[in-house]
């Protein structure tokens, strides 16, 4: 099966993630080696340099540790050079491990080819020889989330979690990141219609 070529460098957590991804796409894949990123200035400089050349796509696990690493990268790489790819919360254990991870979720290495390609497409990855599928129009905002009852109300977390699950996005996404991620998957118009319909239902 042919591997599509992606222009941006892809940042993953470890060598098993890199091995899985390298079998699926042709791209520069950089490892953070877990939390070594915090202590290794050379590694941070390498990632920043790649971001300045081609932009980067961050593809970490969907657990709390993955989001910590994602936040650390955002602290030293300008936001306009970053695209965020998210894998869904799928519970299970990678074949090489004896026990599941702390949160019981599969990491990047445990995802199927289809899931990883969909995550990269949703992030707006630049695939050589094809057009990007980024939706046009206004982006979904944090204010839209509030108006839809996804923040600021007693049942907001439950509603937000259900929405993220519906679109295969991880539960750890913050409100702003969730709004940005959804903007790549559905139009703002469809988002507003969805919640208008739910409010009008008996």
LOMISE-876864 format. One record per atom (N, C-alpha, C): atom name; residue number from 1; x, y, z. Coordinates in Angstrom, 1 decimal. Layout:
BEGIN
 site pos   east  north     up
   CA NUM      X      Y      Z
...
END
This chain:
BEGIN
 site pos   east  north     up
    N   1    0.8   -1.2    0.0
   CA   1    0.0    0.0    0.0
    C   1    0.9    1.3    0.0
    N   2    0.6    2.2   -0.9
   CA   2    1.4    3.4   -1.0
    C   2    1.2    4.3    0.2
    N   3    2.3    4.9    0.6
   CA   3    2.3    5.8    1.8
    C   3    2.2    7.2    1.3
    N   4    1.2    8.0    1.7
   CA   4    1.1    9.4    1.4
    C   4    2.2   10.2    2.0
    N   5    2.7   11.2    1.3
   CA   5    3.7   12.1    1.8
    C   5    3.1   13.3    2.5
    N   6    3.6   13.6    3.6
   CA   6    3.1   14.8    4.4
    C   6    4.2   15.8    4.5
    N   7    3.8   17.1    4.2
   CA   7    4.9   18.1    4.2
    C   7    5.4   18.5    5.6
    N   8    4.5   18.6    6.6
   CA   8    4.9   19.0    7.9
    C   8    5.6   17.9    8.6
    N   9    6.5   18.2    9.6
   CA   9    7.1   17.3   10.5
    C   9    6.0   16.9   11.5
    N  10    6.1   15.6   11.9
   CA  10    5.1   15.1   12.9
    C  10    5.8   14.8   14.2
    N  11    5.3   15.3   15.3
   CA  11    6.0   15.1   16.6
    C  11    5.2   14.1   17.4
    N  12    5.8   13.0   17.7
   CA  12    5.2   11.9   18.5
    C  12    6.0   11.7   19.8
    N  13    5.5   10.9   20.7
   CA  13    6.1   10.8   22.0
    C  13    7.3    9.8   22.0
    N  14    7.2    8.7   21.3
   CA  14    8.3    7.7   21.4
    C  14    8.5    6.9   20.2
    N  15    9.5    5.9   20.3
   CA  15    9.9    5.2   19.1
    C  15    8.8    4.2   18.6
    N  16    8.0    3.7   19.5
   CA  16    6.9    2.8   19.0
    C  16    5.9    3.6   18.2
    N  17    5.6    4.8   18.7
   CA  17    4.7    5.7   17.9
    C  17    5.3    6.0   16.5
    N  18    6.6    6.3   16.5
   CA  18    7.3    6.7   15.3
    C  18    7.3    5.5   14.3
    N  19    7.5    4.3   14.9
   CA  19    7.5    3.1   14.0
    C  19    6.2    2.8   13.4
    N  20    5.1    3.0   14.2
   CA  20    3.8    2.8   13.6
    C  20    3.5    3.8   12.5
    N  21    3.8    5.0   12.8
   CA  21    3.4    6.1   11.9
    C  21    4.3    6.0   10.6
    N  22    5.5    5.6   10.7
   CA  22    6.4    5.6    9.6
    C  22    6.0    4.5    8.6
    N  23    5.2    3.5    9.0
   CA  23    4.6    2.5    8.1
    C  23    3.4    3.0    7.4
    N  24    2.9    4.2    7.8
   CA  24    1.6    4.7    7.2
    C  24    1.8    5.9    6.4
    N  25    2.8    6.8    6.8
   CA  25    3.0    8.0    6.0
    C  25    4.5    8.2    5.8
    N  26    4.8    9.0    4.8
   CA  26    6.2    9.4    4.5
    C  26    6.3   10.8    5.0
    N  27    7.0   11.0    6.1
   CA  27    7.2   12.4    6.7
    C  27    8.3   12.3    7.6
    N  28    8.8   13.5    8.0
   CA  28    9.8   13.6    9.0
    C  28    9.1   13.4   10.4
    N  29    9.4   12.4   11.1
   CA  29    8.8   12.1   12.4
    C  29    9.8   12.3   13.5
    N  30    9.4   13.2   14.4
   CA  30   10.3   13.5   15.6
    C  30    9.8   13.0   16.8
    N  31   10.6   12.4   17.7
   CA  31   10.2   11.9   19.0
    C  31   10.5   12.9   20.1
    N  32    9.7   13.0   21.1
   CA  32   10.0   13.8   22.3
    C  32   10.7   12.9   23.3
    N  33   10.7   11.6   23.1
   CA  33   11.2   10.7   24.1
    C  33   10.5   10.9   25.5
    N  34    9.2   11.0   25.4
   CA  34    8.4   11.2   26.6
    C  34    8.7   12.6   27.1
    N  35    9.0   12.7   28.4
   CA  35    9.2   13.9   29.1
    C  35   10.7   14.4   29.0
    N  36   11.5   13.8   28.2
   CA  36   12.9   14.3   28.0
    C  36   12.9   15.6   27.4
    N  37   11.8   15.9   26.7
   CA  37   11.6   17.2   26.0
    C  37   11.8   18.3   27.0
    N  38   11.4   18.1   28.3
   CA  38   11.4   19.2   29.3
    C  38   12.9   19.5   29.6
    N  39   13.8   18.6   29.5
   CA  39   15.2   18.8   30.0
    C  39   16.2   18.9   28.9
    N  40   15.8   18.6   27.6
   CA  40   16.7   18.5   26.5
    C  40   16.6   19.7   25.6
    N  41   17.4   20.7   25.8
   CA  41   17.3   21.9   24.9
    C  41   17.6   21.6   23.5
    N  42   18.5   20.7   23.2
   CA  42   18.8   20.4   21.8
    C  42   17.6   19.8   21.1
    N  43   16.9   19.0   21.8
   CA  43   15.7   18.4   21.2
    C  43   14.6   19.5   21.0
    N  44   14.5   20.4   21.9
   CA  44   13.5   21.5   21.7
    C  44   13.9   22.3   20.5
    N  45   15.2   22.6   20.4
   CA  45   15.7   23.4   19.3
    C  45   15.4   22.7   18.0
    N  46   15.6   21.4   18.0
   CA  46   15.4   20.6   16.8
    C  46   13.9   20.7   16.3
    N  47   13.0   20.6   17.3
   CA  47   11.5   20.6   17.0
    C  47   11.2   22.0   16.5
    N  48   11.7   23.1   17.2
   CA  48   11.4   24.4   16.8
    C  48   12.0   24.7   15.3
    N  49   13.1   24.2   15.0
   CA  49   13.7   24.4   13.7
    C  49   12.9   23.7   12.6
    N  50   12.4   22.5   12.9
   CA  50   11.5   21.8   12.0
    C  50   10.2   22.6   11.8
    N  51    9.7   23.2   12.9
   CA  51    8.4   24.0   12.8
    C  51    8.7   25.2   11.9
    N  52    9.8   25.8   12.0
   CA  52   10.1   27.0   11.2
    C  52   10.3   26.7    9.7
    N  53   10.8   25.5    9.4
   CA  53   11.0   25.0    8.1
    C  53    9.6   24.6    7.4
    N  54    8.9   23.8    8.0
   CA  54    7.7   23.2    7.4
    C  54    6.4   23.2    8.2
    N  55    6.5   23.7    9.4
   CA  55    5.4   23.5   10.3
    C  55    5.4   22.2   11.0
    N  56    4.8   22.0   12.1
   CA  56    4.7   20.7   12.7
    C  56    3.3   20.3   13.0
    N  57    3.1   19.0   13.1
   CA  57    1.8   18.4   13.6
    C  57    2.1   17.7   14.8
    N  58    1.4   18.0   15.9
   CA  58    1.6   17.3   17.2
    C  58    0.6   16.2   17.3
    N  59    1.1   14.9   17.4
   CA  59    0.3   13.8   17.5
    C  59    0.7   12.9   18.7
    N  60    0.2   13.3   19.9
   CA  60    0.5   12.6   21.1
    C  60   -0.6   11.7   21.5
    N  61   -0.4   10.9   22.6
   CA  61   -1.5   10.1   23.1
    C  61   -2.6   10.9   23.7
    N  62   -3.7   10.3   23.9
   CA  62   -4.9   11.1   24.3
    C  62   -5.0   11.1   25.9
    N  63   -4.0   10.6   26.6
   CA  63   -4.0   10.6   28.0
    C  63   -3.5   12.0   28.6
    N  64   -3.5   12.1   29.9
   CA  64   -3.0   13.4   30.5
    C  64   -1.6   13.7   30.2
    N  65   -0.7   12.6   30.2
   CA  65    0.7   12.8   29.8
    C  65    0.9   13.4   28.4
    N  66    0.1   12.8   27.5
   CA  66    0.2   13.3   26.1
    C  66   -0.2   14.8   26.0
    N  67   -1.2   15.2   26.8
   CA  67   -1.6   16.6   26.7
    C  67   -0.5   17.5   27.4
    N  68    0.2   17.0   28.4
   CA  68    1.2   17.8   29.1
    C  68    2.4   18.0   28.1
    N  69    2.7   17.0   27.3
   CA  69    3.8   17.1   26.3
    C  69    3.4   18.1   25.2
    N  70    2.1   18.0   24.8
   CA  70    1.6   18.9   23.8
    C  70    1.7   20.3   24.3
    N  71    1.3   20.6   25.5
   CA  71    1.4   21.9   26.1
    C  71    2.8   22.5   26.2
    N  72    3.7   21.6   26.5
   CA  72    5.1   22.0   26.6
    C  72    5.7   22.4   25.2
    N  73    5.3   21.7   24.2
   CA  73    5.7   22.1   22.8
    C  73    5.2   23.4   22.5
    N  74    3.9   23.7   22.8
   CA  74    3.3   25.0   22.5
    C  74    4.0   26.1   23.3
    N  75    4.7   25.8   24.3
   CA  75    5.4   26.9   25.1
    C  75    6.6   27.4   24.3
    N  76    7.2   26.6   23.4
   CA  76    8.4   27.1   22.7
    C  76    8.3   27.1   21.2
    N  77    7.1   26.7   20.6
   CA  77    6.9   26.8   19.2
    C  77    5.7   27.7   19.0
    N  78    5.8   28.7   18.1
   CA  78    4.7   29.7   17.9
    C  78    3.5   28.9   17.4
    N  79    2.3   29.4   17.9
   CA  79    1.0   28.7   17.6
    C  79    0.8   28.6   16.1
    N  80    1.2   29.6   15.3
   CA  80    0.9   29.6   13.9
    C  80    1.7   28.5   13.1
    N  81    2.7   27.9   13.8
   CA  81    3.5   26.8   13.1
    C  81    3.0   25.4   13.5
    N  82    1.9   25.4   14.3
   CA  82    1.5   24.1   14.9
    C  82    0.1   23.7   14.4
    N  83    0.0   22.4   14.0
   CA  83   -1.3   21.8   13.8
    C  83   -1.5   20.7   14.8
    N  84   -2.7   20.5   15.3
   CA  84   -2.9   19.5   16.3
    C  84   -3.7   18.3   15.8
    N  85   -3.2   17.2   15.9
   CA  85   -3.9   15.9   15.5
    C  85   -4.2   15.2   16.8
    N  86   -5.5   14.7   16.9
   CA  86   -5.9   14.0   18.1
    C  86   -6.4   12.6   17.7
    N  87   -6.0   11.7   18.6
   CA  87   -6.5   10.3   18.4
    C  87   -7.7   10.2   19.4
    N  88   -8.7    9.3   19.1
   CA  88   -9.8    9.1   20.0
    C  88   -9.5    8.4   21.2
    N  89  -10.3    8.5   22.2
   CA  89  -10.2    7.7   23.5
    C  89  -10.6    6.3   23.2
    N  90   -9.7    5.4   22.9
   CA  90  -10.0    4.0   22.7
    C  90   -9.3    3.2   23.8
    N  91  -10.1    2.4   24.6
   CA  91   -9.6    1.7   25.7
    C  91   -9.1    0.3   25.3
    N  92   -7.9    0.0   25.8
   CA  92   -7.3   -1.3   25.5
    C  92   -5.8   -1.3   25.8
    N  93   -5.1   -2.3   25.3
   CA  93   -3.7   -2.5   25.6
    C  93   -2.9   -2.8   24.3
    N  94   -1.8   -2.2   24.2
   CA  94   -0.9   -2.5   23.0
    C  94   -0.4   -3.9   23.2
    N  95   -0.1   -4.6   22.0
   CA  95    0.3   -6.0   22.1
    C  95    1.6   -6.2   22.8
    N  96    2.5   -5.2   22.7
   CA  96    3.8   -5.4   23.4
    C  96    3.8   -5.2   24.9
    N  97    2.7   -4.7   25.4
   CA  97    2.6   -4.4   26.8
    C  97    1.9   -5.5   27.6
    N  98    2.3   -5.7   28.9
   CA  98    1.6   -6.6   29.7
    C  98    0.4   -6.1   30.3
    N  99    0.4   -4.8   30.6
   CA  99   -0.8   -4.2   31.2
    C  99   -1.1   -2.9   30.5
    N 100   -2.4   -2.4   30.5
   CA 100   -2.7   -1.1   29.9
    C 100   -2.0    0.0   30.6
    N 101   -2.0    1.2   29.9
   CA 101   -1.5    2.4   30.5
    C 101   -2.3    2.9   31.7
    N 102   -1.8    3.9   32.3
   CA 102   -2.5    4.4   33.6
    C 102   -3.9    4.7   33.4
    N 103   -4.3    5.3   32.2
   CA 103   -5.7    5.6   32.0
    C 103   -6.4    4.6   31.2
    N 104   -5.7    3.5   30.8
   CA 104   -6.3    2.4   30.1
    C 104   -6.6    2.6   28.6
    N 105   -6.0    3.7   28.1
   CA 105   -6.2    4.1   26.7
    C 105   -5.1    3.6   25.8
    N 106   -5.5    3.3   24.5
   CA 106   -4.5    3.0   23.5
    C 106   -3.8    4.3   23.1
    N 107   -2.5    4.2   22.9
   CA 107   -1.7    5.3   22.4
    C 107   -1.6    5.3   20.9
    N 108   -0.8    6.2   20.4
   CA 108   -0.7    6.4   18.9
    C 108   -0.3    5.0   18.3
    N 109    0.6    4.3   19.0
   CA 109    1.1    3.0   18.4
    C 109    0.0    2.0   18.3
    N 110   -1.0    2.1   19.1
   CA 110   -2.1    1.2   19.0
    C 110   -3.2    1.5   18.1
    N 111   -3.1    2.6   17.4
   CA 111   -4.2    3.1   16.5
    C 111   -4.0    2.4   15.1
    N 112   -5.2    2.2   14.4
   CA 112   -5.2    1.7   13.1
    C 112   -4.7    2.7   12.1
    N 113   -4.4    2.2   10.9
   CA 113   -4.0    3.1    9.8
    C 113   -5.1    4.2    9.5
    N 114   -6.3    3.7    9.4
   CA 114   -7.4    4.6    9.1
    C 114   -7.6    5.7   10.2
    N 115   -7.5    5.3   11.4
   CA 115   -7.7    6.3   12.5
    C 115   -6.6    7.3   12.4
    N 116   -5.3    6.9   12.2
   CA 116   -4.2    7.9   12.2
    C 116   -4.3    8.8   11.0
    N 117   -4.7    8.2    9.8
   CA 117   -4.8    9.1    8.6
    C 117   -5.9   10.1    8.8
    N 118   -7.0    9.6    9.4
   CA 118   -8.2   10.5    9.6
    C 118   -7.8   11.7   10.6
    N 119   -7.0   11.3   11.6
   CA 119   -6.5   12.3   12.6
    C 119   -5.7   13.4   11.9
    N 120   -4.8   12.9   11.0
   CA 120   -3.9   13.8   10.3
    C 120   -4.6   14.7    9.3
    N 121   -5.6   14.1    8.6
   CA 121   -6.4   14.9    7.7
    C 121   -7.3   15.9    8.5
    N 122   -7.8   15.5    9.6
   CA 122   -8.6   16.5   10.4
    C 122   -7.8   17.6   10.9
    N 123   -6.5   17.4   11.2
   CA 123   -5.6   18.4   11.6
    C 123   -5.2   19.4   10.5
    N 124   -5.5   19.0    9.3
   CA 124   -5.1   19.9    8.2
    C 124   -3.7   19.6    7.6
    N 125   -3.3   18.4    7.8
   CA 125   -2.0   18.0    7.3
    C 125   -1.9   18.2    5.7
    N 126   -0.7   18.7    5.3
   CA 126   -0.6   18.9    3.8
    C 126   -0.1   17.7    3.1
    N 127   -1.0   17.0    2.5
   CA 127   -0.6   15.8    1.7
    C 127   -0.2   16.2    0.3
    N 128    1.0   15.7   -0.1
   CA 128    1.5   16.0   -1.4
    C 128    0.5   15.4   -2.5
    N 129    0.3   16.2   -3.5
   CA 129   -0.5   15.8   -4.6
    C 129   -2.0   15.8   -4.4
    N 130   -2.5   16.3   -3.3
   CA 130   -3.9   16.4   -3.0
    C 130   -4.3   17.7   -2.3
    N 131   -5.5   18.1   -2.4
   CA 131   -6.0   19.3   -1.8
    C 131   -6.3   19.1   -0.3
    N 132   -6.0   20.1    0.5
   CA 132   -6.4   20.0    1.9
    C 132   -8.0   20.0    2.0
    N 133   -8.5   19.4    3.0
   CA 133   -9.9   19.3    3.1
    C 133  -10.4   20.2    4.2
    N 134   -9.7   21.3    4.5
   CA 134  -10.1   22.2    5.6
    C 134  -11.4   22.8    5.2
    N 135  -12.4   22.8    6.2
   CA 135  -13.7   23.4    6.0
    C 135  -13.5   24.9    5.9
    N 136  -14.3   25.5    5.0
   CA 136  -14.3   27.0    4.9
    C 136  -15.4   27.6    5.8
    N 137  -15.3   28.9    6.0
   CA 137  -16.3   29.5    6.8
    C 137  -15.8   29.9    8.2
    N 138  -16.7   30.4    9.0
   CA 138  -16.4   30.8   10.4
    C 138  -16.0   29.6   11.3
    N 139  -15.1   29.9   12.2
   CA 139  -14.7   28.8   13.1
    C 139  -15.7   28.8   14.3
    N 140  -15.8   27.7   14.9
   CA 140  -16.6   27.5   16.2
    C 140  -15.8   28.2   17.3
    N 141  -16.5   28.9   18.1
   CA 141  -15.8   29.7   19.2
    C 141  -16.2   29.2   20.6
    N 142  -15.4   29.7   21.5
   CA 142  -15.7   29.3   22.9
    C 142  -17.1   29.9   23.3
    N 143  -17.4   31.1   22.8
   CA 143  -18.7   31.7   23.0
    C 143  -19.8   30.8   22.5
    N 144  -19.6   30.1   21.4
   CA 144  -20.6   29.2   20.8
    C 144  -20.7   28.0   21.8
    N 145  -19.6   27.5   22.4
   CA 145  -19.7   26.4   23.4
    C 145  -20.6   26.9   24.6
    N 146  -20.4   28.1   25.0
   CA 146  -21.1   28.6   26.2
    C 146  -22.6   28.6   25.8
    N 147  -22.9   29.2   24.6
   CA 147  -24.3   29.3   24.2
    C 147  -25.0   28.0   24.1
    N 148  -24.2   27.0   23.7
   CA 148  -24.7   25.6   23.5
    C 148  -24.8   24.8   24.8
    N 149  -24.4   25.5   25.9
   CA 149  -24.4   24.8   27.2
    C 149  -23.3   23.8   27.4
    N 150  -22.2   23.9   26.6
   CA 150  -21.1   23.0   26.8
    C 150  -20.1   23.5   27.8
    N 151  -20.3   24.8   28.3
   CA 151  -19.5   25.3   29.4
    C 151  -20.4   26.1   30.3
    N 152  -20.0   26.3   31.5
   CA 152  -20.7   27.2   32.4
    C 152  -22.0   26.7   33.0
    N 153  -22.3   25.4   32.8
   CA 153  -23.5   24.8   33.4
    C 153  -23.2   23.5   34.1
    N 154  -24.1   23.1   35.1
   CA 154  -23.8   21.9   35.8
    C 154  -23.6   20.6   35.0
    N 155  -24.3   20.5   33.9
   CA 155  -24.2   19.3   33.0
    C 155  -23.3   19.6   31.8
    N 156  -22.5   20.7   31.8
   CA 156  -21.7   21.0   30.7
    C 156  -20.6   20.0   30.4
    N 157  -20.0   19.5   31.4
   CA 157  -18.9   18.5   31.2
    C 157  -19.4   17.3   30.5
    N 158  -20.5   16.8   31.0
   CA 158  -21.1   15.6   30.5
    C 158  -21.5   15.8   29.0
    N 159  -22.1   16.9   28.7
   CA 159  -22.5   17.2   27.3
    C 159  -21.3   17.4   26.4
    N 160  -20.3   18.0   26.9
   CA 160  -19.0   18.3   26.1
    C 160  -18.3   16.9   25.9
    N 161  -18.3   16.1   26.9
   CA 161  -17.6   14.8   26.7
    C 161  -18.4   13.9   25.7
    N 162  -19.7   14.0   25.7
   CA 162  -20.5   13.2   24.7
    C 162  -20.2   13.7   23.3
    N 163  -20.1   15.1   23.1
   CA 163  -19.9   15.7   21.8
    C 163  -18.5   15.3   21.3
    N 164  -17.5   15.3   22.2
   CA 164  -16.1   15.0   21.8
    C 164  -16.1   13.5   21.3
    N 165  -16.7   12.7   22.1
   CA 165  -16.8   11.2   21.8
    C 165  -17.4   11.0   20.4
    N 166  -18.5   11.8   20.1
   CA 166  -19.2   11.6   18.9
    C 166  -18.3   11.9   17.7
    N 167  -17.3   12.8   17.9
   CA 167  -16.4   13.2   16.8
    C 167  -15.0   12.6   16.9
    N 168  -14.9   11.5   17.8
   CA 168  -13.7   10.8   18.0
    C 168  -12.5   11.7   18.4
    N 169  -12.9   12.7   19.4
   CA 169  -11.9   13.6   19.9
    C 169  -11.7   13.2   21.4
    N 170  -10.5   13.4   22.0
   CA 170  -10.2   12.9   23.3
    C 170  -10.8   13.8   24.4
    N 171  -11.2   13.2   25.5
   CA 171  -11.9   13.9   26.6
    C 171  -11.1   15.0   27.2
    N 172   -9.7   14.9   27.2
   CA 172   -8.9   15.9   27.8
    C 172   -8.8   17.2   27.1
    N 173   -9.4   17.4   26.0
   CA 173   -9.3   18.6   25.2
    C 173  -10.0   19.8   26.0
    N 174   -9.2   20.9   26.1
   CA 174   -9.8   22.1   26.7
    C 174  -10.8   22.7   25.8
    N 175  -11.6   23.7   26.3
   CA 175  -12.7   24.2   25.5
    C 175  -12.2   24.9   24.2
    N 176  -11.2   25.7   24.3
   CA 176  -10.7   26.4   23.1
    C 176  -10.1   25.4   22.1
    N 177   -9.4   24.4   22.6
   CA 177   -8.8   23.4   21.7
    C 177   -9.9   22.5   21.1
    N 178  -11.0   22.2   21.8
   CA 178  -12.1   21.5   21.3
    C 178  -12.8   22.2   20.2
    N 179  -13.0   23.5   20.5
   CA 179  -13.7   24.4   19.4
    C 179  -12.9   24.4   18.2
    N 180  -11.5   24.5   18.3
   CA 180  -10.7   24.5   17.1
    C 180  -10.7   23.2   16.4
    N 181  -10.7   22.1   17.1
   CA 181  -10.7   20.8   16.5
    C 181  -12.0   20.5   15.8
    N 182  -13.1   20.9   16.4
   CA 182  -14.4   20.7   15.8
    C 182  -14.6   21.5   14.5
    N 183  -13.9   22.7   14.5
   CA 183  -14.0   23.6   13.3
    C 183  -13.4   22.9   12.1
    N 184  -12.6   21.9   12.3
   CA 184  -12.0   21.2   11.2
    C 184  -12.8   20.0   10.7
    N 185  -13.9   19.7   11.5
   CA 185  -14.7   18.5   11.3
    C 185  -16.1   18.9   10.9
    N 186  -16.6   20.0   11.4
   CA 186  -18.0   20.4   11.0
    C 186  -18.0   21.9   10.9
    N 187  -19.0   22.4   10.1
   CA 187  -19.1   23.9   10.0
    C 187  -19.7   24.5   11.2
    N 188  -19.4   25.8   11.4
   CA 188  -20.1   26.5   12.6
    C 188  -21.6   26.4   12.4
    N 189  -22.0   26.6   11.2
   CA 189  -23.5   26.6   10.9
    C 189  -24.1   25.3   11.4
    N 190  -23.5   24.1   11.0
   CA 190  -24.0   22.8   11.4
    C 190  -23.9   22.6   12.9
    N 191  -22.9   23.2   13.6
   CA 191  -22.7   23.1   15.0
    C 191  -23.9   23.8   15.7
    N 192  -24.2   25.1   15.2
   CA 192  -25.2   25.8   15.8
    C 192  -26.6   25.2   15.6
    N 193  -26.8   24.6   14.4
   CA 193  -28.1   23.9   14.1
    C 193  -28.3   22.7   15.0
    N 194  -27.2   22.0   15.3
   CA 194  -27.2   20.8   16.1
    C 194  -27.8   21.2   17.5
    N 195  -27.3   22.3   18.1
   CA 195  -27.7   22.6   19.4
    C 195  -29.1   23.4   19.4
    N 196  -29.4   24.0   18.3
   CA 196  -30.7   24.6   18.2
    C 196  -31.8   23.5   18.2
    N 197  -31.4   22.4   17.5
   CA 197  -32.4   21.3   17.3
    C 197  -32.6   20.6   18.7
    N 198  -31.5   20.5   19.5
   CA 198  -31.6   19.8   20.7
    C 198  -32.4   20.7   21.7
    N 199  -32.3   22.0   21.6
   CA 199  -33.0   22.9   22.5
    C 199  -34.5   22.9   22.2
    N 200  -34.8   22.7   20.9
   CA 200  -36.2   22.7   20.5
    C 200  -36.9   21.4   20.6
    N 201  -36.1   20.3   20.9
   CA 201  -36.8   19.0   21.0
    C 201  -37.5   18.9   22.4
    N 202  -38.6   18.1   22.4
   CA 202  -39.4   18.0   23.6
    C 202  -38.6   17.3   24.7
END
